[in-house]
Amino acid sequence: MAGRQKYDRTVFMSLALISQFGITMIVPVAMMFAAGYLLDRYLGTSYWTVILFFVGALAGFRNIYVLARRVSSEKKDGEA
C-alpha cells in the first residue's frame, strides 16, 4: 500500500503542476487583453488589444520558463 500512496501523491503533484502552468499562462494574457480592450474603447483605437495580448503572451511564456526552471532545480536538489 505504501507504493500506491506514493504513486497517488506524484499523480496529484503532477496535476497541480500542470494546472499551475495553465494559470501562469492564462492570467497575464487575460489581464493584458482586458487592458488593451479597455484602452481601445477609451481611446477609440483598434490596435492596443492586439499589442497588449502579445505582451501578455510573452509575459506568460516567461513565467512558465521561470516556473519550469524552478521545478527542475528543485527536482535536481531532491535527487542529490
Biopython code that builds the backbone (N, CA, C, O; Angstrom):
import numpy as np
from Bio.PDB.StructureBuilder import StructureBuilder

atoms = [
    (1, "MET", "N", (0.805, -1.210, 0.000)),
    (1, "MET", "CA", (0.000, 0.000, 0.000)),
    (1, "MET", "C", (0.845, 1.269, 0.000)),
    (1, "MET", "O", (0.403, 2.298, -0.511)),
    (2, "ALA", "N", (2.036, 1.216, 0.556)),
    (2, "ALA", "CA", (2.881, 2.416, 0.619)),
    (2, "ALA", "C", (3.252, 2.879, -0.784)),
    (2, "ALA", "O", (3.346, 4.080, -1.037)),
    (3, "GLY", "N", (3.462, 1.938, -1.694)),
    (3, "GLY", "CA", (3.788, 2.305, -3.063)),
    (3, "GLY", "C", (2.634, 3.012, -3.750)),
    (3, "GLY", "O", (2.840, 3.937, -4.536)),
    (4, "ARG", "N", (1.416, 2.572, -3.449)),
    (4, "ARG", "CA", (0.239, 3.208, -4.049)),
    (4, "ARG", "C", (0.078, 4.643, -3.558)),
    (4, "ARG", "O", (-0.275, 5.522, -4.343)),
    (5, "GLN", "N", (0.330, 4.894, -2.280)),
    (5, "GLN", "CA", (0.213, 6.248, -1.742)),
    (5, "GLN", "C", (1.224, 7.174, -2.404)),
    (5, "GLN", "O", (0.912, 8.324, -2.713)),
    (6, "LYS", "N", (2.434, 6.671, -2.620)),
    (6, "LYS", "CA", (3.451, 7.484, -3.285)),
    (6, "LYS", "C", (3.038, 7.774, -4.727)),
    (6, "LYS", "O", (3.225, 8.888, -5.216)),
    (7, "TYR", "N", (2.478, 6.772, -5.409)),
    (7, "TYR", "CA", (2.005, 6.954, -6.777)),
    (7, "TYR", "C", (0.889, 7.990, -6.815)),
    (7, "TYR", "O", (0.913, 8.895, -7.650)),
    (8, "ASP", "N", (-0.091, 7.867, -5.918)),
    (8, "ASP", "CA", (-1.193, 8.831, -5.878)),
    (8, "ASP", "C", (-0.677, 10.244, -5.622)),
    (8, "ASP", "O", (-1.162, 11.206, -6.218)),
    (9, "ARG", "N", (0.301, 10.364, -4.740)),
    (9, "ARG", "CA", (0.854, 11.683, -4.432)),
    (9, "ARG", "C", (1.545, 12.282, -5.649)),
    (9, "ARG", "O", (1.384, 13.472, -5.921)),
    (10, "THR", "N", (2.309, 11.486, -6.385)),
    (10, "THR", "CA", (3.001, 12.025, -7.554)),
    (10, "THR", "C", (1.997, 12.398, -8.648)),
    (10, "THR", "O", (2.214, 13.367, -9.375)),
    (11, "VAL", "N", (0.920, 11.654, -8.773)),
    (11, "VAL", "CA", (-0.100, 11.988, -9.764)),
    (11, "VAL", "C", (-0.742, 13.332, -9.415)),
    (11, "VAL", "O", (-0.906, 14.192, -10.280)),
    (12, "PHE", "N", (-1.100, 13.502, -8.147)),
    (12, "PHE", "CA", (-1.727, 14.763, -7.742)),
    (12, "PHE", "C", (-0.749, 15.930, -7.851)),
    (12, "PHE", "O", (-1.149, 17.038, -8.209)),
    (13, "MET", "N", (0.513, 15.698, -7.548)),
    (13, "MET", "CA", (1.508, 16.759, -7.689)),
    (13, "MET", "C", (1.688, 17.139, -9.156)),
    (13, "MET", "O", (1.856, 18.314, -9.483)),
    (14, "SER", "N", (1.653, 16.149, -10.027)),
    (14, "SER", "CA", (1.780, 16.421, -11.466)),
    (14, "SER", "C", (0.577, 17.197, -11.979)),
    (14, "SER", "O", (0.732, 18.134, -12.762)),
    (15, "LEU", "N", (-0.613, 16.817, -11.548)),
    (15, "LEU", "CA", (-1.813, 17.552, -11.959)),
    (15, "LEU", "C", (-1.794, 18.984, -11.436)),
    (15, "LEU", "O", (-2.211, 19.904, -12.139)),
    (16, "ALA", "N", (-1.321, 19.178, -10.227)),
    (16, "ALA", "CA", (-1.216, 20.533, -9.671)),
    (16, "ALA", "C", (-0.219, 21.361, -10.466)),
    (16, "ALA", "O", (-0.451, 22.544, -10.714)),
    (17, "LEU", "N", (0.879, 20.752, -10.864)),
    (17, "LEU", "CA", (1.891, 21.458, -11.646)),
    (17, "LEU", "C", (1.351, 21.850, -13.021)),
    (17, "LEU", "O", (1.596, 22.960, -13.492)),
    (18, "ILE", "N", (0.628, 20.952, -13.654)),
    (18, "ILE", "CA", (0.030, 21.259, -14.956)),
    (18, "ILE", "C", (-0.970, 22.399, -14.824)),
    (18, "ILE", "O", (-1.015, 23.294, -15.669)),
    (19, "SER", "N", (-1.774, 22.366, -13.763)),
    (19, "SER", "CA", (-2.735, 23.449, -13.521)),
    (19, "SER", "C", (-2.012, 24.771, -13.286)),
    (19, "SER", "O", (-2.445, 25.818, -13.767)),
    (20, "GLN", "N", (-0.924, 24.714, -12.552)),
    (20, "GLN", "CA", (-0.162, 25.931, -12.274)),
    (20, "GLN", "C", (0.431, 26.498, -13.561)),
    (20, "GLN", "O", (0.454, 27.716, -13.742)),
    (21, "PHE", "N", (0.907, 25.644, -14.451)),
    (21, "PHE", "CA", (1.401, 26.111, -15.745)),
    (21, "PHE", "C", (0.293, 26.825, -16.521)),
    (21, "PHE", "O", (0.519, 27.891, -17.094)),
    (22, "GLY", "N", (-0.895, 26.237, -16.538)),
    (22, "GLY", "CA", (-2.005, 26.846, -17.256)),
    (22, "GLY", "C", (-2.405, 28.194, -16.690)),
    (22, "GLY", "O", (-2.603, 29.153, -17.435)),
    (23, "ILE", "N", (-2.523, 28.268, -15.376)),
    (23, "ILE", "CA", (-2.898, 29.533, -14.742)),
    (23, "ILE", "C", (-1.814, 30.574, -14.951)),
    (23, "ILE", "O", (-2.108, 31.746, -15.185)),
    (24, "THR", "N", (-0.560, 30.150, -14.868)),
    (24, "THR", "CA", (0.557, 31.063, -15.062)),
    (24, "THR", "C", (0.553, 31.662, -16.468)),
    (24, "THR", "O", (1.025, 32.781, -16.667)),
    (25, "MET", "N", (0.031, 30.933, -17.427)),
    (25, "MET", "CA", (-0.036, 31.443, -18.802)),
    (25, "MET", "C", (-1.291, 32.273, -19.033)),
    (25, "MET", "O", (-1.219, 33.323, -19.671)),
    (26, "ILE", "N", (-2.416, 31.835, -18.541)),
    (26, "ILE", "CA", (-3.702, 32.481, -18.837)),
    (26, "ILE", "C", (-3.846, 33.843, -18.175)),
    (26, "ILE", "O", (-4.365, 34.773, -18.793)),
    (27, "VAL", "N", (-3.398, 33.983, -16.928)),
    (27, "VAL", "CA", (-3.629, 35.222, -16.182)),
    (27, "VAL", "C", (-2.999, 36.444, -16.863)),
    (27, "VAL", "O", (-3.704, 37.430, -17.077)),
    (28, "PRO", "N", (-1.696, 36.427, -17.216)),
    (28, "PRO", "CA", (-1.147, 37.615, -17.864)),
    (28, "PRO", "C", (-1.791, 37.908, -19.222)),
    (28, "PRO", "O", (-1.994, 39.068, -19.580)),
    (29, "VAL", "N", (-2.108, 36.861, -19.968)),
    (29, "VAL", "CA", (-2.731, 37.072, -21.280)),
    (29, "VAL", "C", (-4.106, 37.716, -21.107)),
    (29, "VAL", "O", (-4.439, 38.673, -21.806)),
    (30, "ALA", "N", (-4.896, 37.196, -20.185)),
    (30, "ALA", "CA", (-6.240, 37.739, -19.972)),
    (30, "ALA", "C", (-6.189, 39.169, -19.443)),
    (30, "ALA", "O", (-6.972, 40.016, -19.872)),
    (31, "MET", "N", (-5.278, 39.440, -18.522)),
    (31, "MET", "CA", (-5.185, 40.786, -17.964)),
    (31, "MET", "C", (-4.750, 41.803, -19.015)),
    (31, "MET", "O", (-5.309, 42.897, -19.099)),
    (32, "MET", "N", (-3.762, 41.441, -19.806)),
    (32, "MET", "CA", (-3.280, 42.376, -20.828)),
    (32, "MET", "C", (-4.307, 42.539, -21.950)),
    (32, "MET", "O", (-4.459, 43.631, -22.497)),
    (33, "PHE", "N", (-5.003, 41.468, -22.290)),
    (33, "PHE", "CA", (-6.057, 41.573, -23.295)),
    (33, "PHE", "C", (-7.153, 42.528, -22.813)),
    (33, "PHE", "O", (-7.623, 43.378, -23.569)),
    (34, "ALA", "N", (-7.554, 42.378, -21.549)),
    (34, "ALA", "CA", (-8.586, 43.244, -20.992)),
    (34, "ALA", "C", (-8.116, 44.690, -20.951)),
    (34, "ALA", "O", (-8.876, 45.604, -21.271)),
    (35, "ALA", "N", (-6.858, 44.901, -20.556)),
    (35, "ALA", "CA", (-6.319, 46.266, -20.530)),
    (35, "ALA", "C", (-6.299, 46.862, -21.935)),
    (35, "ALA", "O", (-6.645, 48.030, -22.111)),
    (36, "GLY", "N", (-5.903, 46.085, -22.927)),
    (36, "GLY", "CA", (-5.886, 46.561, -24.303)),
    (36, "GLY", "C", (-7.273, 46.862, -24.817)),
    (36, "GLY", "O", (-7.482, 47.857, -25.512)),
    (37, "TYR", "N", (-8.218, 46.013, -24.481)),
    (37, "TYR", "CA", (-9.604, 46.230, -24.899)),
    (37, "TYR", "C", (-10.151, 47.530, -24.307)),
    (37, "TYR", "O", (-10.777, 48.331, -25.002)),
    (38, "LEU", "N", (-9.900, 47.723, -23.005)),
    (38, "LEU", "CA", (-10.372, 48.951, -22.362)),
    (38, "LEU", "C", (-9.682, 50.186, -22.928)),
    (38, "LEU", "O", (-10.323, 51.218, -23.123)),
    (39, "LEU", "N", (-8.386, 50.092, -23.194)),
    (39, "LEU", "CA", (-7.676, 51.218, -23.813)),
    (39, "LEU", "C", (-8.243, 51.536, -25.192)),
    (39, "LEU", "O", (-8.445, 52.701, -25.531)),
    (40, "ASP", "N", (-8.496, 50.505, -25.981)),
    (40, "ASP", "CA", (-9.056, 50.722, -27.315)),
    (40, "ASP", "C", (-10.429, 51.390, -27.241)),
    (40, "ASP", "O", (-10.733, 52.278, -28.037)),
    (41, "ARG", "N", (-11.246, 50.969, -26.299)),
    (41, "ARG", "CA", (-12.571, 51.595, -26.161)),
    (41, "ARG", "C", (-12.452, 53.040, -25.707)),
    (41, "ARG", "O", (-13.160, 53.915, -26.205)),
    (42, "TYR", "N", (-11.552, 53.287, -24.758)),
    (42, "TYR", "CA", (-11.392, 54.627, -24.203)),
    (42, "TYR", "C", (-10.768, 55.584, -25.219)),
    (42, "TYR", "O", (-11.197, 56.731, -25.339)),
    (43, "LEU", "N", (-9.758, 55.113, -25.946)),
    (43, "LEU", "CA", (-9.034, 55.972, -26.883)),
    (43, "LEU", "C", (-9.630, 55.972, -28.286)),
    (43, "LEU", "O", (-9.280, 56.817, -29.109)),
    (44, "GLY", "N", (-10.526, 55.031, -28.561)),
    (44, "GLY", "CA", (-11.113, 54.944, -29.902)),
    (44, "GLY", "C", (-10.160, 54.357, -30.927)),
    (44, "GLY", "O", (-10.292, 54.620, -32.123)),
    (45, "THR", "N", (-9.211, 53.574, -30.474)),
    (45, "THR", "CA", (-8.248, 52.943, -31.380)),
    (45, "THR", "C", (-8.624, 51.476, -31.585)),
    (45, "THR", "O", (-9.632, 51.001, -31.062)),
    (46, "SER", "N", (-7.796, 50.768, -32.354)),
    (46, "SER", "CA", (-8.100, 49.360, -32.598)),
    (46, "SER", "C", (-6.867, 48.469, -32.571)),
    (46, "SER", "O", (-6.920, 47.341, -33.060)),
    (47, "TYR", "N", (-5.773, 48.941, -32.019)),
    (47, "TYR", "CA", (-4.558, 48.141, -32.064)),
    (47, "TYR", "C", (-4.005, 47.777, -30.680)),
    (47, "TYR", "O", (-3.182, 46.866, -30.588)),
    (48, "TRP", "N", (-4.416, 48.440, -29.622)),
    (48, "TRP", "CA", (-3.877, 48.150, -28.297)),
    (48, "TRP", "C", (-4.223, 46.746, -27.821)),
    (48, "TRP", "O", (-3.432, 46.114, -27.121)),
    (49, "THR", "N", (-5.380, 46.264, -28.190)),
    (49, "THR", "CA", (-5.767, 44.914, -27.771)),
    (49, "THR", "C", (-4.777, 43.878, -28.305)),
    (49, "THR", "O", (-4.346, 42.989, -27.570)),
    (50, "VAL", "N", (-4.426, 43.993, -29.560)),
    (50, "VAL", "CA", (-3.506, 43.031, -30.179)),
    (50, "VAL", "C", (-2.108, 43.162, -29.579)),
    (50, "VAL", "O", (-1.475, 42.162, -29.241)),
    (51, "ILE", "N", (-1.633, 44.389, -29.449)),
    (51, "ILE", "CA", (-0.291, 44.610, -28.915)),
    (51, "ILE", "C", (-0.181, 44.074, -27.488)),
    (51, "ILE", "O", (0.752, 43.339, -27.163)),
    (52, "LEU", "N", (-1.139, 44.446, -26.642)),
    (52, "LEU", "CA", (-1.064, 44.009, -25.252)),
    (52, "LEU", "C", (-1.340, 42.516, -25.094)),
    (52, "LEU", "O", (-0.854, 41.896, -24.148)),
    (53, "PHE", "N", (-2.117, 41.931, -26.010)),
    (53, "PHE", "CA", (-2.297, 40.476, -25.994)),
    (53, "PHE", "C", (-0.952, 39.777, -26.162)),
    (53, "PHE", "O", (-0.639, 38.838, -25.429)),
    (54, "PHE", "N", (-0.163, 40.232, -27.122)),
    (54, "PHE", "CA", (1.141, 39.611, -27.346)),
    (54, "PHE", "C", (2.114, 39.901, -26.206)),
    (54, "PHE", "O", (2.944, 39.054, -25.874)),
    (55, "VAL", "N", (2.024, 41.072, -25.612)),
    (55, "VAL", "CA", (2.845, 41.357, -24.427)),
    (55, "VAL", "C", (2.474, 40.387, -23.303)),
    (55, "VAL", "O", (3.356, 39.860, -22.625)),
    (56, "GLY", "N", (1.183, 40.151, -23.105)),
    (56, "GLY", "CA", (0.734, 39.189, -22.093)),
    (56, "GLY", "C", (1.204, 37.778, -22.409)),
    (56, "GLY", "O", (1.594, 37.035, -21.508)),
    (57, "ALA", "N", (1.168, 37.403, -23.687)),
    (57, "ALA", "CA", (1.642, 36.068, -24.078)),
    (57, "ALA", "C", (3.130, 35.923, -23.791)),
    (57, "ALA", "O", (3.564, 34.887, -23.289)),
    (58, "LEU", "N", (3.914, 36.946, -24.102)),
    (58, "LEU", "CA", (5.343, 36.897, -23.796)),
    (58, "LEU", "C", (5.582, 36.811, -22.292)),
    (58, "LEU", "O", (6.450, 36.063, -21.843)),
    (59, "ALA", "N", (4.827, 37.564, -21.523)),
    (59, "ALA", "CA", (4.960, 37.502, -20.061)),
    (59, "ALA", "C", (4.573, 36.118, -19.550)),
    (59, "ALA", "O", (5.225, 35.584, -18.652)),
    (60, "GLY", "N", (3.526, 35.538, -20.110)),
    (60, "GLY", "CA", (3.115, 34.195, -19.712)),
    (60, "GLY", "C", (4.170, 33.153, -20.019)),
    (60, "GLY", "O", (4.441, 32.280, -19.195)),
    (61, "PHE", "N", (4.772, 33.235, -21.204)),
    (61, "PHE", "CA", (5.835, 32.287, -21.555)),
    (61, "PHE", "C", (7.045, 32.460, -20.647)),
    (61, "PHE", "O", (7.682, 31.480, -20.260)),
    (62, "ARG", "N", (7.364, 33.707, -20.306)),
    (62, "ARG", "CA", (8.468, 33.952, -19.381)),
    (62, "ARG", "C", (8.154, 33.343, -18.016)),
    (62, "ARG", "O", (9.021, 32.718, -17.406)),
    (63, "ASN", "N", (6.936, 33.516, -17.536)),
    (63, "ASN", "CA", (6.551, 32.956, -16.248)),
    (63, "ASN", "C", (6.634, 31.434, -16.249)),
    (63, "ASN", "O", (7.077, 30.833, -15.270)),
    (64, "ILE", "N", (6.212, 30.816, -17.337)),
    (64, "ILE", "CA", (6.295, 29.358, -17.443)),
    (64, "ILE", "C", (7.754, 28.906, -17.461)),
    (64, "ILE", "O", (8.104, 27.902, -16.842)),
    (65, "TYR", "N", (8.600, 29.648, -18.169)),
    (65, "TYR", "CA", (10.021, 29.313, -18.220)),
    (65, "TYR", "C", (10.632, 29.376, -16.816)),
    (65, "TYR", "O", (11.357, 28.467, -16.413)),
    (66, "VAL", "N", (10.340, 30.446, -16.072)),
    (66, "VAL", "CA", (10.871, 30.592, -14.716)),
    (66, "VAL", "C", (10.348, 29.472, -13.818)),
    (66, "VAL", "O", (11.109, 28.889, -13.045)),
    (67, "LEU", "N", (9.062, 29.173, -13.917)),
    (67, "LEU", "CA", (8.478, 28.105, -13.107)),
    (67, "LEU", "C", (9.100, 26.748, -13.449)),
    (67, "LEU", "O", (9.403, 25.961, -12.552)),
    (68, "ALA", "N", (9.289, 26.477, -14.728)),
    (68, "ALA", "CA", (9.879, 25.202, -15.145)),
    (68, "ALA", "C", (11.315, 25.077, -14.655)),
    (68, "ALA", "O", (11.731, 23.999, -14.231)),
    (69, "ARG", "N", (12.068, 26.156, -14.708)),
    (69, "ARG", "CA", (13.446, 26.114, -14.200)),
    (69, "ARG", "C", (13.464, 25.873, -12.693)),
    (69, "ARG", "O", (14.303, 25.126, -12.189)),
    (70, "ARG", "N", (12.534, 26.509, -11.972)),
    (70, "ARG", "CA", (12.471, 26.324, -10.519)),
    (70, "ARG", "C", (12.119, 24.878, -10.179)),
    (70, "ARG", "O", (12.736, 24.278, -9.299)),
    (71, "VAL", "N", (11.127, 24.318, -10.874)),
    (71, "VAL", "CA", (10.731, 22.930, -10.627)),
    (71, "VAL", "C", (11.873, 21.988, -10.972)),
    (71, "VAL", "O", (12.125, 21.023, -10.250)),
    (72, "SER", "N", (12.559, 22.260, -12.068)),
    (72, "SER", "CA", (13.681, 21.420, -12.482)),
    (72, "SER", "C", (14.808, 21.465, -11.460)),
    (72, "SER", "O", (15.398, 20.433, -11.140)),
    (73, "SER", "N", (15.111, 22.652, -10.949)),
    (73, "SER", "CA", (16.197, 22.744, -9.963)),
    (73, "SER", "C", (15.800, 22.098, -8.641)),
    (73, "SER", "O", (16.656, 21.542, -7.952)),
    (74, "GLU", "N", (14.517, 22.158, -8.271)),
    (74, "GLU", "CA", (14.074, 21.509, -7.049)),
    (74, "GLU", "C", (14.189, 19.986, -7.175)),
    (74, "GLU", "O", (14.555, 19.308, -6.215)),
    (75, "LYS", "N", (13.876, 19.454, -8.357)),
    (75, "LYS", "CA", (13.998, 18.008, -8.554)),
    (75, "LYS", "C", (15.454, 17.590, -8.512)),
    (75, "LYS", "O", (15.770, 16.534, -7.964)),
    (76, "LYS", "N", (16.350, 18.389, -9.075)),
    (76, "LYS", "CA", (17.785, 18.051, -9.052)),
    (76, "LYS", "C", (18.309, 18.107, -7.617)),
    (76, "LYS", "O", (19.108, 17.261, -7.214)),
    (77, "ASP", "N", (17.865, 19.097, -6.850)),
    (77, "ASP", "CA", (18.297, 19.202, -5.451)),
    (77, "ASP", "C", (17.774, 18.029, -4.642)),
    (77, "ASP", "O", (18.459, 17.540, -3.745)),
    (78, "GLY", "N", (16.566, 17.574, -4.950)),
    (78, "GLY", "CA", (15.981, 16.451, -4.231)),
    (78, "GLY", "C", (16.665, 15.128, -4.532)),
    (78, "GLY", "O", (16.709, 14.240, -3.680)),
    (79, "GLU", "N", (17.198, 14.993, -5.735)),
    (79, "GLU", "CA", (17.875, 13.760, -6.136)),
    (79, "GLU", "C", (19.257, 13.665, -5.538)),
    (79, "GLU", "O", (19.727, 12.567, -5.240)),
    (80, "ALA", "N", (19.915, 14.788, -5.356)),
    (80, "ALA", "CA", (21.314, 14.798, -4.876)),
    (80, "ALA", "C", (21.440, 14.420, -3.423)),
    (80, "ALA", "O", (22.548, 14.386, -2.887)),
]
sb = StructureBuilder()
sb.init_structure("model")
sb.init_model(0)
sb.init_chain("A")
sb.init_seg("    ")
for serial, (resi, resn, name, xyz) in enumerate(atoms, 1):
    if name == "N":
        sb.init_residue(resn, " ", resi, " ")
    sb.init_atom(name, np.array(xyz, "f"), 0.0, 1.0, " ", f" {name:<3s}", serial, name[0])
structure = sb.get_structure()
